[in-house]
Structure formats: C-alpha cells, structure tokens
Amino acid sequence: MPSTPSREIALSILPHITGFSSMFCSGLIIFDIYHDKRRLKKLYHRLLLALSITDTFTSFSYALSTWPIPLDSPNIYAALGTQATCTAQGFFLQASIATPMYNAMLSIYYLLTVRYGWKENQLKKVEKYFFGIPIMFGLATAVASVVLKLFNNANLWCWISPLPLTCKGSLFNNGINDCERGNNASLYRFLFFYGPLWFVIITASIAMFLLYTSVRKTEQQAAKWSLATRLEKTARLKHSQKVRRQAFFLSDGILRCLASRYFASDYSDYQHKCRYQCFIVHICNNWSFSRNIEFSRICSA
C-alpha cells in the first residue's frame, strides 16, 4: 500500500493517544498496588509493580512517536528531534524487553507457588533473580546498543535500525560495512530483543501449561474421593478451566505483542509497510496487564 501524506500524519499522531493510554493503565496498576501496602508484602504484587513501572517508561517512549526522529529524516511526518533524542528513545524502547521478561517471572512465580507449594520464605531466596535478570538484561542491551550506534530512525520510532535503511551491513555484504550507523542491525535485533522474547514466550507457555495440569489433576483426584454427582464434579473443575483460560490469555498476550512489534519494526526493506501494527502494541500491552491482574487474584485466593 503506497504511502500518502494523510496516512503518514495518522500514523504519527495515533501513537500519542495509544501510548499515553497505556501509561494511564499502567499508572492505575501502580496506584492499585500502592493503595494497599499489604500487597507489597507479596512477591507477585512487587513483580507486577516492577512490570508496570517498566511499561510506563516504555509507553511514554512509544507515545513520543516520530517526534524524537532526526529532523532531516525523509518521509517522516513530525520528525522534530536530533540524533541524541533518537538515541534516548531507542534506549528506553530496547530496555522495554524487561517488561515481557517480568511476565515470564510472574509465570514462574505462579508455577512455584501453586504447583510446588513454595512459601514466601523460599521465594525470598530467588527474589533477586526475579527482579535482577529482566532489568539488568534490558539495561545491558540498551547500553550496548548505544555504544554500537544501533539506535536510528526505524520509521515508526527510533530503535535498532540501519542508517540508511537500505544499507546491508557487513554481515550480509561480504564483510564491507556500507552503513553510516547501525551496522548489522538485524542481527542485534534478534540477539537483543526477538530471541529473548521468543524464549520468554516459550518459558511462560510451559509454566502456564504445567500450572494448569497441576490444578486439574488435583481437582480430578478430589472429585474421585467425593460422592458428588457428575454435575458437582463439573462444578469442581471450573476452577481449573478458569486457570486454563488465564494461562492462555497470558501467553497469547505476549505472543500478540511479539507479532505486532515484529511487523511494526523489522521491515527496513519495506518502508511504510505494516506501520499500523504499532497501535496493536499498546492495545495488547493493556490487555495482557488486565489478564495478569485477574490471574494474580486467582492465585491469591
């Protein structure tokens, strides 16, 4: 679909709305947790708080849309920034890999507490890993990207991208670097973001599957011991069905974010194509957060 001025304007303006809406939703979660100090005593609320805080910064970066892109960038509406503002936006967007990683940590937490019966004193031994791994990986890859000069105009925003967009990089050009900045950007996108994100999806999916099978097995055993009728047995299994739905929503929410982020960002050879996908990023983020809250309430019941 060829690009038109009206389409470029819409693609630049709408992320301001979706981005700030995502910030608002994350802010509600932060307020909801801080409103009841007792919730901070539980690890899963602290993880959800960390997840929401990282998403607030990420959503703000998305909300800036094309503003931070350097002013002299061609075919970009409302590009008002410099290379410095572009790098700053790219830094926070790359650090946002911590958000889905916190999702995976929540999945592991649910598995440990529900299937294996871990208590708070046991969880404290691994809490530093739950919090440290996502934020350290996000910051480390963001800093490395700054050093490697990977943050450039990616059409939708500033992120890991070659400059100019048509350059191949030394990896695909017989060892000759034909890029001004962002050499081998596609490789670093996979190493710093897409590879870890797929690992997160697989980890969360496995954890949710194991959790669901554990809950269902327990309820089936309980049904055998009782003298309830088939109708009552069906009622007993409703809890596992609810856990299964929440497990699906959590894993599917991360997968939708991956797909939308991939098609929105990884298209250097297809400029102005699939840019509408950026709106799905903010929508699916808010949706998956609401599912996380529902699921945490199930596990705390």
C-alpha positions in Angstrom: 0.0 0.0 0.0 1.7 3.3 -1.1 2.3 5.9 1.5 0.1 9.1 1.4 0.5 12.3 3.4 -2.7 11.7 5.3 -1.7 8.2 6.2 1.7 9.4 7.4 0.0 12.0 9.6 -2.4 9.5 11.1 0.5 7.0 11.8 2.4 9.8 13.6 -0.5 11.1 15.7 -2.3 8.0 16.8 0.6 6.5 18.8 0.4 9.6 21.0 -3.1 8.5 22.0 -2.4 4.8 22.4 0.9 5.4 24.2 -0.4 7.8 26.8 -3.4 5.4 27.2 -1.0 2.6 28.0 0.8 4.9 30.5 -2.6 5.6 32.2 -3.4 1.9 32.5 0.0 1.1 34.0 -0.4 4.0 36.4 -3.7 2.6 37.6 -2.0 -0.7 38.4 0.8 1.1 40.2 -1.8 3.1 42.2 -3.8 0.0 42.9 -0.8 -1.8 44.4 0.5 1.2 46.5 -3.0 1.9 47.7 -2.9 -1.2 49.8 0.5 -1.5 51.5 -0.2 -5.1 52.5 0.1 -6.1 48.8 3.8 -5.0 48.7 4.5 -7.9 51.2 3.7 -10.4 48.5 6.2 -11.1 45.7 3.7 -11.3 42.9 2.5 -7.8 43.6 6.0 -6.5 43.7 6.7 -8.2 40.4 3.5 -6.7 38.9 4.6 -3.3 40.2 8.0 -3.6 38.6 6.4 -4.7 35.3 4.0 -1.8 35.4 6.8 0.7 36.1 8.9 -0.5 33.2 5.9 -0.4 30.9 5.2 3.2 32.0 8.6 4.3 30.6 8.1 2.2 27.5 4.7 3.6 26.8 5.9 7.1 27.2 8.6 6.4 24.6 6.0 4.9 22.2 3.8 8.0 22.8 6.5 10.3 21.5 6.1 8.5 18.2 8.1 10.2 15.4 9.0 13.4 17.4 12.5 12.1 18.5 13.4 11.1 15.0 16.1 13.5 13.5 14.6 16.5 11.7 16.3 15.7 8.4 14.8 12.2 8.1 13.0 11.8 4.7 9.3 10.8 4.5 8.7 11.0 8.3 5.9 13.3 9.5 6.6 15.4 12.6 10.2 14.4 12.9 11.5 17.1 15.2 14.4 15.6 17.0 18.2 15.0 16.8 20.4 12.0 16.9 20.6 12.5 20.7 16.7 12.4 21.1 16.6 9.4 18.8 19.2 7.6 20.9 17.3 8.4 24.1 14.0 7.0 22.7 15.7 3.9 21.4 17.4 3.3 24.7 14.0 3.1 26.6 12.4 1.0 23.8 15.2 -1.5 24.0 15.2 -1.6 27.8 11.5 -2.5 27.5 12.5 -6.1 26.9 12.4 -6.2 30.7 8.5 -6.0 30.6 7.9 -9.3 28.9 10.7 -10.8 31.0 8.8 -9.8 34.1 5.7 -11.5 32.6 7.8 -14.7 32.4 8.9 -14.2 36.1 5.3 -13.9 37.1 4.5 -17.2 35.2 7.4 -18.9 37.1 6.1 -17.4 40.4 2.6 -18.9 39.8 4.1 -22.2 39.0 6.3 -22.3 42.1 3.5 -21.3 44.5 0.6 -23.3 43.1 2.2 -26.5 41.7 5.2 -26.8 44.0 3.8 -25.0 47.1 6.6 -22.6 47.7 6.2 -20.2 50.6 7.3 -16.6 50.9 10.5 -17.5 52.8 11.5 -19.9 50.0 10.7 -17.3 47.3 12.9 -14.7 49.0 16.0 -16.8 48.1 15.3 -16.4 44.4 13.6 -12.9 44.5 16.8 -11.2 43.5 16.8 -13.2 40.3 13.2 -12.4 39.6 13.9 -8.7 39.7 17.6 -8.6 38.6 17.5 -10.6 35.4 14.9 -8.6 33.5 16.2 -5.1 34.4 19.9 -6.0 34.1 19.4 -7.6 30.7 17.2 -4.7 29.5 19.8 -2.0 30.6 22.8 -4.0 29.4 21.4 -4.4 25.9 20.3 -0.8 25.8 23.7 0.4 26.8 25.4 -1.9 24.3 23.2 -0.6 21.6 24.2 3.0 22.4 27.9 2.0 22.2 27.4 0.2 18.9 25.4 3.2 17.5 22.4 1.0 16.7 19.6 3.4 17.6 18.4 5.2 14.5 15.3 6.1 12.5 13.1 3.0 12.2 10.2 4.8 10.5 7.8 4.3 13.4 10.2 5.5 16.1 13.9 5.3 16.9 15.1 1.8 17.7 17.7 -0.7 16.4 17.9 0.1 12.7 20.5 0.6 10.0 21.2 4.1 8.7 20.4 4.5 5.9 17.6 2.0 5.9 18.7 0.5 2.6 22.2 -0.5 3.8 23.0 -4.2 4.2 25.7 -4.2 6.9 29.0 -6.1 6.9 27.4 -9.5 7.8 25.4 -9.5 4.5 27.8 -7.5 2.3 31.0 -9.6 2.2 32.4 -8.1 5.3 32.1 -4.5 4.0 30.2 -2.1 6.2 28.0 0.1 4.0 26.1 1.7 6.9 26.7 5.1 8.5 25.3 3.8 11.7 23.6 0.5 12.9 25.9 -2.0 11.2 24.3 -5.5 11.3 21.1 -4.1 12.9 19.0 -7.1 12.0 21.4 -9.4 13.8 21.3 -7.3 17.0 17.5 -7.1 16.8 17.4 -10.8 17.1 20.1 -11.1 19.8 18.9 -8.2 22.0 15.1 -8.4 21.5 13.4 -11.1 19.4 15.5 -14.0 20.5 14.9 -13.3 24.2 11.3 -12.5 23.6 10.7 -15.9 22.0 12.5 -17.5 24.9 10.1 -15.6 27.2 7.0 -16.8 25.3 8.2 -20.5 25.4 9.0 -20.2 29.1 5.7 -18.6 30.1 3.7 -21.1 28.0 5.4 -24.1 29.5 5.0 -22.7 33.0 1.3 -22.0 32.4 0.7 -25.4 30.9 2.3 -27.1 33.9 0.3 -25.0 36.3 -3.0 -25.9 34.6 -2.2 -29.6 34.5 -1.4 -29.5 38.2 -4.6 -27.7 39.2 -6.7 -30.0 37.0 -5.1 -33.2 38.4 -5.7 -32.1 42.0 -9.3 -31.3 41.3 -9.9 -34.6 39.5 -8.4 -36.5 42.4 -10.7 -34.6 44.8 -13.7 -35.4 42.6 -12.9 -39.2 42.8 -12.7 -39.1 46.6 -16.1 -37.4 47.0 -19.6 -38.9 46.4 -20.7 -35.9 44.4 -22.7 -36.3 41.2 -21.4 -35.6 37.7 -22.9 -32.1 37.9 -21.0 -31.4 41.1 -17.8 -32.8 39.6 -18.2 -30.5 36.7 -18.5 -27.6 39.1 -15.3 -28.7 40.8 -13.4 -28.4 37.5 -14.5 -24.9 36.8 -11.5 -23.5 38.7 -9.0 -25.4 36.5 -10.9 -24.2 33.4 -10.5 -20.6 34.7 -6.8 -21.2 35.3 -6.5 -22.6 31.7 -8.2 -19.5 30.2 -5.9 -17.2 32.2 -2.9 -19.2 31.1 -3.9 -18.9 27.5 -4.5 -15.1 27.8 -1.2 -14.5 29.4 0.8 -16.5 26.8 -1.3 -15.2 23.9 -1.0 -11.6 25.1 2.8 -11.8 25.0 2.7 -13.5 21.6 0.4 -10.8 20.1 2.9 -8.1 21.4 5.7 -10.0 19.7 3.9 -10.3 16.4 2.8 -6.6 16.3 6.3 -5.4 17.4 8.0 -7.6 14.8 5.9 -6.5 11.9 5.9 -2.9 13.0 9.7 -2.7 13.5 11.5 -5.2 11.4 10.8 -4.0 7.9 13.8 -1.9 6.8 13.3 -3.2 3.3 9.6 -2.4 3.4 9.3 1.2 4.3 5.8 2.5 5.2 4.5 -1.1 5.2 2.7 -2.6 8.2 3.1 0.6 10.2 -0.5 0.3 11.5 0.7 -2.6 13.6 2.3 -0.2 16.1 -1.2 0.6 17.5 -1.7 -3.1 18.4 1.4 -2.9 20.6 -0.2 -0.6 23.1 -3.6 -2.3 23.0 -2.2 -5.8 23.7 0.0 -4.4 26.5 -3.0 -3.0 28.3 -5.0 -6.2 27.6 -2.3 -8.5 28.9 -1.9 -6.4 32.0 -5.5 -6.8 32.9 -5.2 -10.5 32.5 -2.2 -10.5 34.8 -4.3 -8.8 37.5 -7.1 -11.3 37.1 -4.7 -14.2 37.3 -2.9 -12.9 40.3 -6.2 -12.7 42.1 -6.9 -16.3 41.3 -3.6 -17.4 42.7 -4.0 -15.4 45.8 -7.4 -16.7 46.5 
